[in-house]
Amino acid sequence: MARVIQTPIYGGAPRRITSILGTGTYVVPDDISVIRIYVTAGGGGGGSHNTDDAQGGGGAGGTAIKLLDVTPGTQYYCTIGGGGAAGSGNTSGSAQGGASSFGSVCSATGGSGVPTWGAGGRGGVGSGGDLNLYGSDGHTGNIDGTGNSESGGNGGDSYWNGAGSGGTHWRQRQDPQGWGCGGSGSHATTANNGTNGKQGAVVIEEYQ
């Protein structure tokens, strides 16, 4: 049975919060016996617009959340998934975001890129956590209009939120801000390539 994730049983607020944004090794500090881990994968790339058909936004990376008893000095290798590359021009697709992991404890898959015109990418999912969360799918693009009336889809939101909006004839698509969010779809008059997905992250709350 999964343990209830709550802060008060470990004496209130965490002593520290560590955000790992690049692949590397985390070493448990001497004064820490419990950690709560958030593992988020990279978001998929947003789609392009070929002046006739707009694509959707990329799917968001999944997130795993895990409460873990630890021993000081123990090392965990962390992998951080990159954001998927955006589609460009007359290309009906974009790249998937990379997977993230915290040692062999828990991991998450990246959001997918857009599969074809109009469609948004699917969200990834966490694995091995006490909570394993899906990232949101990317929003669909509008392909029923002609020229100026079309629009790219918004990127999918991750656990951290902060996806960008899709492009239109009057406003350029916006970059995702939250870790693991999907990239936005574009409109050719403001930019004919989507935005890249946002990289993932591992966030660690440390308790004494």
C-alpha positions as CSV (number, residue, x, y, z in Angstrom):
1,M,0.0,0.0,0.0
2,A,1.3,3.5,-0.9
3,R,2.0,5.8,2.0
4,V,0.0,9.0,2.4
5,I,2.1,11.9,1.2
6,Q,1.9,14.6,3.8
7,T,4.5,17.0,5.2
8,P,3.5,17.3,8.9
9,I,4.6,13.7,9.8
10,Y,8.2,14.8,9.1
11,G,8.2,18.0,11.2
12,G,6.7,20.6,8.9
13,A,8.4,22.3,6.0
14,P,11.3,20.6,4.2
15,R,14.8,21.7,5.3
16,R,15.7,22.2,1.6
17,I,14.2,21.9,-1.9
18,T,16.6,20.9,-4.6
19,S,15.8,21.3,-8.3
20,I,17.9,19.2,-10.7
21,L,17.7,20.5,-14.3
22,G,20.6,18.5,-15.8
23,T,21.5,14.8,-15.8
24,G,23.8,14.0,-12.9
25,T,24.1,12.4,-9.4
26,Y,22.2,13.4,-6.3
27,V,23.9,12.6,-3.0
28,V,21.7,12.4,0.1
29,P,22.9,15.0,2.7
30,D,24.1,14.0,6.1
31,D,21.1,15.6,7.9
32,I,18.4,14.0,5.7
33,S,16.5,10.8,6.3
34,V,13.4,11.2,4.1
35,I,12.9,12.8,0.7
36,R,9.9,13.5,-1.5
37,I,10.8,13.2,-5.2
38,Y,9.0,14.8,-8.2
39,V,10.2,13.4,-11.5
40,T,8.9,15.1,-14.6
41,A,9.7,14.2,-18.2
42,G,10.2,16.6,-21.2
43,G,7.3,17.9,-23.2
44,G,6.7,17.1,-26.9
45,G,7.4,19.7,-29.6
46,G,4.7,21.9,-31.0
47,G,3.6,21.6,-34.6
48,S,4.0,23.9,-37.6
49,H,1.6,25.6,-40.1
50,N,2.0,25.3,-43.9
51,T,-0.5,28.2,-44.7
52,D,-3.2,25.6,-45.3
53,D,-3.3,23.3,-42.3
54,A,-2.3,24.1,-38.7
55,Q,-1.0,21.5,-36.2
56,G,-1.6,21.1,-32.5
57,G,0.6,21.5,-29.5
58,G,2.9,18.9,-28.0
59,G,1.9,16.6,-25.2
60,A,3.2,17.3,-21.7
61,G,5.7,15.0,-19.9
62,G,4.3,12.7,-17.2
63,T,5.2,13.1,-13.5
64,A,6.0,10.5,-10.7
65,I,5.8,11.6,-7.0
66,K,7.5,9.4,-4.4
67,L,8.2,9.5,-0.7
68,L,11.4,7.7,0.1
69,D,13.3,6.7,3.3
70,V,17.0,7.4,2.5
71,T,20.5,6.9,4.1
72,P,22.9,9.9,4.1
73,G,25.6,9.5,1.5
74,T,23.5,7.3,-0.8
75,Q,23.9,8.3,-4.5
76,Y,21.1,8.4,-7.1
77,Y,21.7,9.0,-10.7
78,C,19.2,11.4,-12.2
79,T,18.2,11.6,-15.9
80,I,16.5,14.7,-17.1
81,G,14.5,14.5,-20.3
82,G,14.9,17.3,-22.9
83,G,12.1,19.0,-24.6
84,G,11.1,17.6,-28.0
85,A,12.0,19.6,-31.1
86,A,9.2,21.5,-32.8
87,G,7.8,20.9,-36.3
88,S,8.7,23.4,-39.1
89,G,7.2,24.4,-42.4
90,N,5.4,21.7,-44.4
91,T,6.2,18.9,-41.9
92,S,3.4,16.9,-40.4
93,G,5.0,16.0,-37.1
94,S,7.3,17.0,-34.2
95,A,9.6,15.2,-31.7
96,Q,8.8,13.4,-28.4
97,G,10.1,14.8,-25.1
98,G,12.8,12.8,-23.3
99,A,12.2,10.5,-20.3
100,S,13.4,11.5,-16.8
101,S,14.3,9.2,-13.8
102,F,15.5,9.2,-10.3
103,G,17.8,6.2,-10.1
104,S,15.8,3.0,-10.4
105,V,13.2,4.4,-8.0
106,C,10.8,6.2,-10.3
107,S,10.6,7.6,-13.8
108,A,8.4,9.3,-16.3
109,T,7.9,9.2,-20.1
110,G,8.0,12.3,-22.3
111,G,5.0,13.8,-24.0
112,S,4.7,12.9,-27.7
113,G,5.0,15.3,-30.6
114,V,2.1,16.0,-32.9
115,P,1.3,12.9,-35.1
116,T,-0.3,14.7,-38.1
117,W,-2.1,17.9,-39.2
118,G,-4.6,19.2,-36.7
119,A,-3.8,16.8,-33.9
120,G,-2.1,17.4,-30.6
121,G,0.4,15.2,-29.0
122,R,-0.4,12.7,-26.2
123,G,0.8,13.3,-22.6
124,G,3.4,11.0,-20.9
125,V,3.0,9.2,-17.6
126,G,4.9,8.6,-14.4
127,S,6.0,5.2,-13.2
128,G,7.2,3.8,-9.8
129,G,5.9,6.6,-7.7
130,D,3.3,6.7,-5.0
131,L,1.4,8.9,-7.5
132,N,1.9,8.4,-11.2
133,L,0.4,11.3,-13.1
134,Y,-0.3,11.8,-16.8
135,G,0.8,15.0,-18.6
136,S,-2.0,16.8,-20.5
137,D,-2.4,16.2,-24.2
138,G,-1.6,19.0,-26.5
139,H,-4.6,21.0,-27.9
140,T,-5.7,20.4,-31.4
141,G,-5.0,23.0,-34.1
142,N,-7.8,24.6,-36.2
143,I,-7.6,23.4,-39.8
144,D,-11.1,24.1,-41.0
145,G,-10.5,27.7,-41.9
146,T,-8.5,29.2,-44.7
147,G,-5.3,31.2,-44.1
148,N,-5.8,33.8,-41.4
149,S,-8.7,32.0,-39.6
150,E,-6.6,29.0,-38.7
151,S,-4.6,28.7,-35.5
152,G,-2.0,26.4,-33.8
153,G,-2.9,24.4,-30.7
154,N,-1.7,25.2,-27.2
155,G,0.9,22.9,-25.6
156,G,-0.2,20.4,-23.0
157,D,0.3,21.4,-19.3
158,S,2.5,19.3,-17.0
159,Y,2.2,18.9,-13.3
160,W,3.9,22.3,-13.0
161,N,1.6,24.0,-15.5
162,G,2.8,26.9,-17.6
163,A,2.1,25.8,-21.2
164,G,2.2,28.4,-24.0
165,S,-0.6,29.4,-26.3
166,G,-0.7,28.5,-30.0
167,G,0.0,31.0,-32.7
168,T,-2.6,32.9,-34.8
169,H,-2.4,35.3,-37.7
170,W,-2.3,38.2,-35.2
171,R,-0.1,36.8,-32.5
172,Q,3.0,34.6,-32.4
173,R,2.9,31.3,-30.5
174,Q,4.3,31.4,-27.0
175,D,7.0,29.3,-25.4
176,P,6.2,26.9,-22.6
177,Q,7.4,28.0,-19.2
178,G,6.7,25.1,-16.8
179,W,9.0,22.1,-16.7
180,G,7.7,19.3,-18.9
181,C,5.1,21.4,-20.8
182,G,4.4,20.7,-24.4
183,G,5.4,23.1,-27.2
184,S,2.9,25.3,-28.9
185,G,1.6,25.0,-32.5
186,S,2.2,27.9,-34.9
187,H,0.7,30.1,-37.6
188,A,2.7,30.7,-40.7
189,T,2.2,34.5,-40.8
190,T,3.9,35.0,-37.4
191,A,6.2,31.9,-37.3
192,N,5.9,28.7,-39.4
193,N,7.6,26.5,-36.8
194,G,6.2,25.5,-33.4
195,T,8.0,25.9,-30.1
196,N,10.1,23.2,-28.6
197,G,8.8,21.3,-25.6
198,K,10.1,22.3,-22.2
199,Q,12.7,20.1,-20.5
200,G,11.8,18.0,-17.6
201,A,13.1,18.2,-14.0
202,V,13.7,16.3,-10.8
203,V,12.6,18.2,-7.7
204,I,13.6,16.9,-4.2
205,E,12.1,18.0,-0.9
206,E,14.5,17.0,1.9
207,Y,13.3,16.2,5.4
208,Q,15.4,15.5,8.6
